[in-house]
Amino acid sequence: MKDIYACIKEQMQSKGMTALALAEVSGVGKSTIYRIIDKNRKNAPTVDSLQKILSALGWEIKLSPVTASTTRPGGEERRDE
C-alpha cells in the first residue's frame, strides 16, 4: 500500500505538474510541497494542507469516526476502550 506522499508525487507526475505549480494551484507553500515530495516526514503537513493539495490534484480526503466494528490494518478488530 502506498503512503500519501507517494500518491501525491505520482499524481503530480501523471499531470505533469511541478512542485511550484502545485503550490500555486493549491495555495500551499512550496516548502510544504517540497517536504512532501522529498518524503520529509519530520514535518508532516496539516490535514488542511493535504486537503488543499489533493483537491488541486483532483482528489479528496474523507475522514470518518472509528466505530467498534472497524478493523485495524492487518485484520485485527478494534475494541473501544
C-alpha positions as CSV (number, residue, x, y, z in Angstrom):
1,M,0.0,0.0,0.0
2,K,1.4,3.4,-1.0
3,D,1.7,6.2,1.5
4,I,0.1,9.6,0.9
5,Y,3.4,11.1,-0.1
6,A,3.9,8.6,-2.9
7,C,0.3,9.1,-4.1
8,I,0.8,12.9,-4.3
9,K,4.1,12.6,-6.1
10,E,2.5,10.1,-8.5
11,Q,-0.4,12.3,-9.3
12,M,1.9,15.3,-9.8
13,Q,3.9,13.3,-12.3
14,S,0.8,12.0,-14.1
15,K,-0.5,15.5,-14.6
16,G,3.0,16.9,-15.5
17,M,2.8,19.3,-12.5
18,T,5.8,20.8,-10.9
19,A,6.0,21.5,-7.1
20,L,5.8,25.2,-7.9
21,A,2.7,24.8,-10.0
22,L,1.1,22.6,-7.3
23,A,1.9,25.2,-4.7
24,E,0.3,28.0,-6.8
25,V,-2.8,26.0,-7.6
26,S,-3.4,24.6,-4.1
27,G,-2.4,27.7,-2.2
28,V,0.0,25.7,-0.1
29,G,3.6,26.9,0.4
30,K,6.2,25.5,-2.0
31,S,8.3,24.4,1.0
32,T,5.5,22.2,2.2
33,I,5.2,20.7,-1.3
34,Y,8.9,20.0,-1.4
35,R,8.8,18.4,2.0
36,I,6.1,16.1,0.8
37,I,7.8,15.0,-2.4
38,D,11.1,14.6,-0.7
39,K,9.4,12.4,1.9
40,N,10.4,14.6,4.9
41,R,8.1,13.2,7.4
42,K,9.6,15.1,10.3
43,N,7.3,18.0,9.5
44,A,4.2,16.3,8.2
45,P,1.7,18.6,6.5
46,T,-1.5,19.5,8.3
47,V,-4.8,17.9,7.2
48,D,-5.8,21.3,5.8
49,S,-2.7,21.4,3.6
50,L,-3.3,17.9,2.5
51,Q,-6.9,18.7,1.6
52,K,-5.8,21.7,-0.5
53,I,-3.0,19.7,-2.2
54,L,-5.3,16.7,-3.0
55,S,-8.1,19.0,-4.2
56,A,-5.7,20.7,-6.6
57,L,-4.8,17.2,-7.9
58,G,-8.5,16.2,-8.3
59,W,-8.7,14.1,-5.1
60,E,-10.2,14.5,-1.6
61,I,-9.7,13.2,1.9
62,K,-12.7,11.7,3.6
63,L,-12.5,11.3,7.4
64,S,-15.0,9.4,9.4
65,P,-15.2,8.4,13.1
66,V,-13.9,5.0,14.1
67,T,-16.6,2.6,15.3
68,A,-16.4,-0.5,17.5
69,S,-16.8,-2.7,14.3
70,T,-13.9,-1.1,12.5
71,T,-10.9,-3.3,12.0
72,R,-7.3,-2.2,12.1
73,P,-4.8,-2.8,9.4
74,G,-3.9,-6.5,9.3
75,G,-7.5,-7.5,10.1
76,E,-7.2,-7.1,13.9
77,E,-10.6,-5.9,15.3
78,R,-10.5,-2.6,17.1
79,R,-12.2,-2.5,20.6
80,D,-13.5,0.7,22.1
81,E,-11.8,1.2,25.5
